[in-house]
Amino acid sequence: MGGIEVLLDRLLPALRDRGHEITLLTSAQLGDPEVTARHGIAVHRTQLIVALARRDPGLLSRERQRVKGLLVEVQPDLVHAHDPGPNLWAVVKAATPTPIVTTMHIGVQRVGAGSVASMAELLRASAWVTGVSRTAVEEVVAVEPSLAGRTSVIENGIALPPLRSSQVVPGRVLCVGRLVEQKGFDLMLRALARVVAGRSDAHLVFAGDGAQRSILEALTMELGLIDRVTFLGAVAHADVESLLSDAQIVALPSRWEGQPLVALEAAAVGRPLLSTGVDGLSRVAIDGVTGVVVPAEDVDALAAGLARLLDDRDLCNELGASGRALVADQFGFDRCVDAYDELYRQILTDAH
């Protein structure tokens, strides 16, 4: 599961416990049943993404009608979309009077110029738009000025886990996430290649899978890092906390971000962040406070930051402790749940 799925896996049961009745509409993955349940919440899956990829108008029409039928069956008081996409498109095309809340987990500018107009149309249909960062909200208003006054920032939140007694593995650097260009993991490999000399314990671990795995594996061989890098592939989210706890450093060399949960999760277990200074990370990765922050795409600066953290365990401990305190103070899970709960109730009050 990606960050949005992990967030919703925690958020939806918590909102249900606040009195909301919830049905989830999502996209079918290979091998998934058509309808299933999670935490007692009904899950309906569409093949709209498949229809678009195949350019199959018949399947697109049938799946669109399925969404319309689900809306008739459920009669929702409110629809909450986490990022605009085909399922939200089908909801909007159903032309129901149901108010829509859309949450932007990444900035509009990252969707590609050809898709901005389509996204703006979906956003325009929203009664309210939230963003996980101030930048995400500002970009929404920039592409759709009619939403000014109907936006707010609701940052992601997590429950603070107990500190584990596991021993940190010296020199272990962990990258968690999809193996895609956005995450900048190729930059991390190049940075590692510049600092391994004289450091027998420096080792980079990738937890995740994605379209760039073969490219990253080839780059690992090209850089002579075959004995210094481990690709774990996709891992269960239940295992991520122990992976984070075992690492000396958690690296986020991203080219862009919304507000990745892994940054919060790493800080929450007291691990220092080696991060790029992109929007979406800046609230959690604070240079000299919770980690070492370098410019995006700057391999030299990334390598220097890596060397600094590898050579100074005391600094790692100090930054990690500050990160945990920051999460406890500003990114509590209940705060996130409260914000969505209050927004739902306000919109439903306004609608009636």
N, C-alpha and C positions, 0 to 999 in steps of 0.2 A: 504494500500500500504506500502511496505517496503521502505528502504532508497533509493535503486536504482530506484524504480518506482517514488518516490517523486522527486528525482533529475532529471530524464528524463522528468517528467511532466512539469518541469520548463525549462530544457535545450533545449528540441527539438523545442518549439516555438521560443525561442531566437535565435537558429541557423537558423531556417527558416527565421527569420527577417533579418539575415545576408546574405540572398540570396540562401540558400541551399534548395533544394527540398527533402523532407523527407518522407519515408515510414517506418513504424514500424512493425517488425516481433517479435512476443512474444508468450508466451505459453498460452493455453486455461485454464481458471479457470472454476470451476463448475458454470453453468448457463450463462456463457459469450456467446454472439453471435459469429458466426464464423468470421465475418468481421465487423468491426465498425470503428469509428473515434473518435479522441480526439483532441481538439483544431484545427479542420480542417485537421488533419494529419491522413491518412489512417492507420488502424491497422489491421494486418492479424495475425490470431492465429493458432498455430499448436497443435497437440496432441502428439508430440514426447515424452514428459515426460510420458503421459498416456501409450503410446505404450511400453516404456521401463519398466514401473512399472508392466504392465500386461504380459510382455515377449511375446508380440504379433508381430511376424515378418511381418504378412500381413499389419497390421496397420502402423508399422514402415516404410515399403516400400512405402505405399501410401502417408504417410506424408512427407517422404523424396522427393518423386516426386512432391508433392505440393510446397515444398520449391524451387525445381529446376524450376518449372513452374513460380513461382513468380519472380525469378531472370531473367528469359527470358522475362517476361512481363515488369518488371520495368527497366531492363538494368541499374543497379546502377553503378555509377562511383566509389563508395567506399562503403564498408560494415563496420559498427562499431559495434562490439560485446561488451556488458557490462557483463563481466565474460564469460569464455568459458562454453558451455553447449550444449544440443542437437540441438538447432537451428543453432549454429555455426558449429557443426559437419555436419549438412545437407548442409550448405553452402559450407564448405570445400570439401565435397564429390561430390558436383556438378561440381567441377573442372573448375570454371570460372576464367578468368584472372583478375577479379576484386580485387584490393588491399584491404586488411583487416586490420583494426585497432582493437585491443583488449584492453579493459580497465579492469584491475584487481582491484576489490573492496575489495578483501581479499587475504591474502597470499596463495601461492601455497601449503604450508605445511599443510594447514587446510583442504585440500580436501580428505585426506586419502591416504595412501601409494599405495593402489590398483588403484587409479585414476590418479596418478601423470604422468605416462607414456602416458595415453590418453590425458591429458591436455597438456603435452609437445608437442604432435603431433599437436594439434590445435594451440598452440602458435607459433610453427615453421612455420605454414602457414601464419602467420601475417606479414604484411609489417612493422608494428610498434606496440609496446606494451606500454601502459601507465599504471601507477599505482597511486592510490590515496595516497600512502605513499611511502617513500624511501624503506622501508622494503619490500613492495609488489614487487617493481621493482627488488630489489636485489635477491629475491627468484625466480623470473622468470628467471633471467640470470643463477642462480645456477642450475636450472633443465634443462635449454635449452641455453647453452653457445653461440650458433649461433646467439642469439638475442643481444649480446653485441654490443653497438653502435646503436641499433634500439629501444631504450626505453627512456622514460622520465616520470617525475612525474607531474601529473596534479591533484592538490588537489581539493576537493569539495569546492563549494562556495555557499553562500546564500546572498540574499538581506537583508540589515539591517532593521528590522521593527521599527516603532516608538515605544517608550516606552509607555506601557499601564499605565493607571491611576489606574488599579485594585489593591486592597489591598492584599499584601502577606498574606497567611494564616499561622500564626505561627505554627511551628512544622510539617508542611506538607512536606513530602519527596516524590518525584515523580520519578518513573521508567517508561520509555517509550520504547517500543520495543516488538519484538516477544518473547513469553514466551517459550524460548528454553534454553538449557544448556549453550550455548555460552554466554548469557547475564549475567549469575551469579546471577540471582534474588533470588535463594535459599540462597545464601550467605548474601544477603541484609536482608532477613527475620531473619536469625540467628543473624545478627548484631543488628537488631532492638530489638530482644528479650533480648539482653544484656544491653540495655540502657533505656528501657521504665520505669523502676522503678523510681518513683518520677517525671516523666514527663507526666503530664496528657494530654498535647497537641500533643505529638509525634504520627504521623499517616502516614502510608505508602500507597501510591496509585500506582497501576499498570495500565497503559494504554497500552493495547495490548492483543493479544491472541496467542495461540500456543499450541504445543503438550504437554508442561509441565504444563498447567494450573491446571489440576486435582492434579498433584503432589504438586504444590505450594500451592494449597488450603488445601490439607491434611497437609502439613507442617505448615501452618498457624494455623490450629486447634491444632496440636501436640504441638506447642510452646505457646499456650494460647494467640494468638494474634488476635483472631477473631474480637475483637472490635477495633483493631488498624490497620487493613489492609482492603483496598477496591480494588476489582478487577473490573475495568470498562469494560473489554473486548475490542474488537476492537473499535477504535474511528476514526472518519473522520479526515484526516490530517488538515482540516480547523480548527479543535478544539484544535489542539496540542499547538498552540501558547498561547492560554488563559490558558491551563493547566500548561504550563511551567511558565507563568507569576504569577500564583496563588501560586506556590510552594515556600517554603523557600529554599529548597535544591533540586537539580536534581542529582540523583544517577546513576552511570554507573559502576556497579561492575563486568564488563565483564571479561571473561576468555581469550578472544582474540577479535580483531576488525580489520576492514580495516580502514575506517575513517567515523564513524557514523554521519549522519546529525544531529541527536538529540543533540550531543555535541555542534555543532556549533549553533543550534537553541536555546539551553538553554543559552549559553554564550551571544548570540545576544540580548536576552531579559533581560540580567543582572542578571542571576541566577548563584550562585556558584555551582561548580561541585564537587561531591564526587565520585572519580574515582579510578580505578585500573591503575597501571602504565604499561599498555600493549602497544605494538606498535600499531599505528593507533589512539590512544587517546593522545599520548604524545605531539603532536603539539598544542592541544587545552587545554587539562587538564594539567596545569602546577602547581606543588605544591607551595603553598604560593603566587601564582600570580592570577590564575583563579579558584583555588579550592584546595581541599585537596586530595592528591594522595597517595595511599597505595599499597602494593604489591598484586598481584593477588592471590586469594584463601586464603587470610589472614583475617579470620573473626574478630580476636581480633583487628587488625589494622583498619579494616573497622568500627567496633563498636566505637573505640576511635575517629576516624575521624568524625563519625556521631555525637557523643556526643559533640565534639568540636564545630561543626557548629550549632547544635541545641542551644547551650548555648551562642552563640556570634553572635547576629544579626548584630552588627557593622562589624564584620569580613565578614559575608555573603555579606553585601552591598559593602564592599571594593573589595572582590573577584569578585563579579558580575559586578561591574563597569570596572574592569580590563579585564574581559572576553569580554565584549561588545566592548571595545576599540581594543582588539586583533582581533576580527572578522572583525571590520571595516577596520583595517589596513592591514590584511593579507589574509582574506578569502572572499573578495567581489565577488559577483556573476558574474559581468562583467569580472573579471579576469579569472574565470573558462571558461566562454563562449569564450573569446578571445583566450585562449590557444587551445581549440578544433578547433575553426575556423581556426586559423593559421596552426595547424597540418594538417587538411583536405586539405587546399590549397597547402601546401608544398608537401604532398604526391601525390596529383593530378598533380602538376607541374612535379614532378619526374617521374610519370607514363607516362607522355606524352613528 
